[in-house]
Amino acid sequence: MPPGTKIFDFGWVAGHLGQVGERIVQHLQLTVIPLALGIVIAMVLAVIALRRPITYGPVTLVTGILYTIPSLAAFAVLRPIFGLSLLTAIIPLTTYTLLILFRNFTAGFNAVPAEILEAAEGMGYTRRQRLFRVELPLAVPLIIAGIRLASVTTIGLATVAAVLGDAFGGLGQLITEGIQTFFPTKYLLGAILSVVLAFGADFLFVRFERLVTPWARARAGAR
Amino acid sequence: MGGVVAFLTDPANWTGTTGIPNRLQEHLLICGLAILLASLIAVPIGLYIGHTGRGSSLAINLANIGRAIPSFAMMVIPVPLTLTLAETGLYSPQLGLVFLPPFIAMTFLAIPPLLVATYAGLRSVDRELIEAGRGMGLRERQILGRIEVPIASSIIIGGLRTATLQVIATATIAAILGGGGLGRLIFDGINQGVAGEPSIYAGAILVTALAIGVDMLLSAVQTRLTPRALRTKKITTRRRPFTGFDKDTRSASEAGAEV
């Protein structure tokens, strides 16, 4: 750092609120789209695995391999194919969510006790009714735990996407620009905001889970 | 794609500081050191918490917080500090920019999965086995070493696998600060435009191969470490018994789904 440089220049931040806001919006876009796609794909896979348990192993293997690919490598490989389009960032960000989501969704379904399933059957529920009225609601805590973890992971990985270029930027763009110009305010701001975003998402999902599973609180209170 | 083969078979890319062997070595060195330090911190704490049951919610919460911090951010936040310390002459500015920040980030990233897995592994041990050990007159340390750790070892290695994957991926991003490692091949390629594409692909292929290779190796270790009697029934989240939706179960099964 050149001597005399302020580590954090609040004046700069105040003067560039528009630019910073735009980066935050881009980052949210980079998080929400892959997360939504990932939830849909993983839910379909989990329901299939619930009906045909034989598919569980292969799906875990494939999503596991996708998860193993380092993020930078995935972005770098797709860049020459799709150019600097949003797809280049969205595809790997989506595939990274699959392992976490699939594993948690299936764990959620498997945590439903057999007696409850039998009771539902005894009450004359069809398979579909059982899925929507019994299995899905009871799996909610683990489903949301998975979404929570996936959202936090995606927020982190989306910062790496900025390395590809300015096309979809996000907060990672603030970090790379700040590093390249030796301007601490910019990279610290990008880093801190991405941490704030991750914690915000985490907190939001914890609250959401409490909201949609009122029985969990009632149970805890009863003891 | 033909360019990649040419790149990978060009002898010039296999010698010197910018050569593939040196980049691989740099990558392995920083990853190895980070995993080592993280294990030295996380495993003893995990063993203590798992064995005694004390401070478990604190540890799980801290681990969750650690998991929420984006790796790139974690790498960048210490930069002003490590650079300032470098100016005082404690070490070279080079070390303060290209080694310490990614090393700190990687260590902190590796701690949560290791800690949670060690704790969850110990907690997964049947209480009756521990009581039986106690009844046979084993000391606490012996119960830990002869009963709990062997049974938990597979889950602990599972945590090591997660940690290693994250560390290898993060070491790749470290190249943006100017560090070495296989990420350098990708970054140098990006900076060269179209001409750099073979380098980008080569870097991506090598780092992916490294990640998958190391993961397979650890997976083999995981199988070997599982005591023979436990090998046939696979430990998966699917067979975890349902014990109700109270808070404790959720964090435990959440950890299970994670490990």
Boltz contact constraints between the chains, C-beta under 6 A:
constraints:
  - contact:
      token1: [A, 1]
      token2: [B, 83]
      max_distance: 6.0
  - contact:
      token1: [A, 7]
      token2: [B, 80]
      max_distance: 6.0
  - contact:
      token1: [A, 68]
      token2: [B, 165]
      max_distance: 6.0
  - contact:
      token1: [A, 68]
      token2: [B, 211]
      max_distance: 6.0
  - contact:
      token1: [A, 68]
      token2: [B, 212]
      max_distance: 6.0
  - contact:
      token1: [A, 68]
      token2: [B, 215]
      max_distance: 6.0
  - contact:
      token1: [A, 69]
      token2: [B, 208]
      max_distance: 6.0
  - contact:
      token1: [A, 70]
      token2: [B, 169]
      max_distance: 6.0
  - contact:
      token1: [A, 70]
      token2: [B, 172]
      max_distance: 6.0
  - contact:
      token1: [A, 70]
      token2: [B, 207]
      max_distance: 6.0
  - contact:
      token1: [A, 70]
      token2: [B, 211]
      max_distance: 6.0
  - contact:
      token1: [A, 71]
      token2: [B, 169]
      max_distance: 6.0
  - contact:
      token1: [A, 72]
      token2: [B, 172]
      max_distance: 6.0
  - contact:
      token1: [A, 72]
      token2: [B, 173]
      max_distance: 6.0
  - contact:
      token1: [A, 72]
      token2: [B, 183]
      max_distance: 6.0
  - contact:
      token1: [A, 72]
      token2: [B, 186]
      max_distance: 6.0
  - contact:
      token1: [A, 73]
      token2: [B, 204]
      max_distance: 6.0
  - contact:
      token1: [A, 73]
      token2: [B, 207]
      max_distance: 6.0
  - contact:
      token1: [A, 73]
      token2: [B, 208]
      max_distance: 6.0
  - contact:
      token1: [A, 76]
      token2: [B, 186]
      max_distance: 6.0
  - contact:
      token1: [A, 76]
      token2: [B, 200]
      max_distance: 6.0
  - contact:
      token1: [A, 76]
      token2: [B, 204]
      max_distance: 6.0
  - contact:
      token1: [A, 77]
      token2: [B, 204]
      max_distance: 6.0
  - contact:
      token1: [A, 80]
      token2: [B, 197]
      max_distance: 6.0
  - contact:
      token1: [A, 103]
      token2: [B, 257]
      max_distance: 6.0
  - contact:
      token1: [A, 104]
      token2: [B, 257]
      max_distance: 6.0
  - contact:
      token1: [A, 107]
      token2: [B, 237]
      max_distance: 6.0
  - contact:
      token1: [A, 107]
      token2: [B, 257]
      max_distance: 6.0
  - contact:
      token1: [A, 110]
      token2: [B, 238]
      max_distance: 6.0
  - contact:
      token1: [A, 111]
      token2: [B, 242]
      max_distance: 6.0
  - contact:
      token1: [A, 113]
      token2: [B, 242]
      max_distance: 6.0
  - contact:
      token1: [A, 141]
      token2: [B, 245]
      max_distance: 6.0
  - contact:
      token1: [A, 141]
      token2: [B, 250]
      max_distance: 6.0
  - contact:
      token1: [A, 145]
      token2: [B, 254]
      max_distance: 6.0
  - contact:
      token1: [A, 152]
      token2: [B, 68]
      max_distance: 6.0
  - contact:
      token1: [A, 156]
      token2: [B, 70]
      max_distance: 6.0
  - contact:
      token1: [A, 156]
      token2: [B, 71]
      max_distance: 6.0
  - contact:
      token1: [A, 159]
      token2: [B, 70]
      max_distance: 6.0
  - contact:
      token1: [A, 159]
      token2: [B, 72]
      max_distance: 6.0
  - contact:
      token1: [A, 160]
      token2: [B, 72]
      max_distance: 6.0
  - contact:
      token1: [A, 160]
      token2: [B, 173]
      max_distance: 6.0
  - contact:
      token1: [A, 175]
      token2: [B, 76]
      max_distance: 6.0
  - contact:
      token1: [A, 184]
      token2: [B, 80]
      max_distance: 6.0
  - contact:
      token1: [A, 187]
      token2: [B, 76]
      max_distance: 6.0
  - contact:
      token1: [A, 191]
      token2: [B, 73]
      max_distance: 6.0
  - contact:
      token1: [A, 191]
      token2: [B, 76]
      max_distance: 6.0
  - contact:
      token1: [A, 191]
      token2: [B, 77]
      max_distance: 6.0
  - contact:
      token1: [A, 194]
      token2: [B, 70]
      max_distance: 6.0
  - contact:
      token1: [A, 194]
      token2: [B, 73]
      max_distance: 6.0
  - contact:
      token1: [A, 195]
      token2: [B, 69]
      max_distance: 6.0
  - contact:
      token1: [A, 195]
      token2: [B, 73]
      max_distance: 6.0
  - contact:
      token1: [A, 198]
      token2: [B, 68]
      max_distance: 6.0
  - contact:
      token1: [A, 198]
      token2: [B, 70]
      max_distance: 6.0
  - contact:
      token1: [A, 199]
      token2: [B, 68]
      max_distance: 6.0
  - contact:
      token1: [A, 202]
      token2: [B, 68]
      max_distance: 6.0
  - contact:
      token1: [A, 216]
      token2: [B, 245]
      max_distance: 6.0
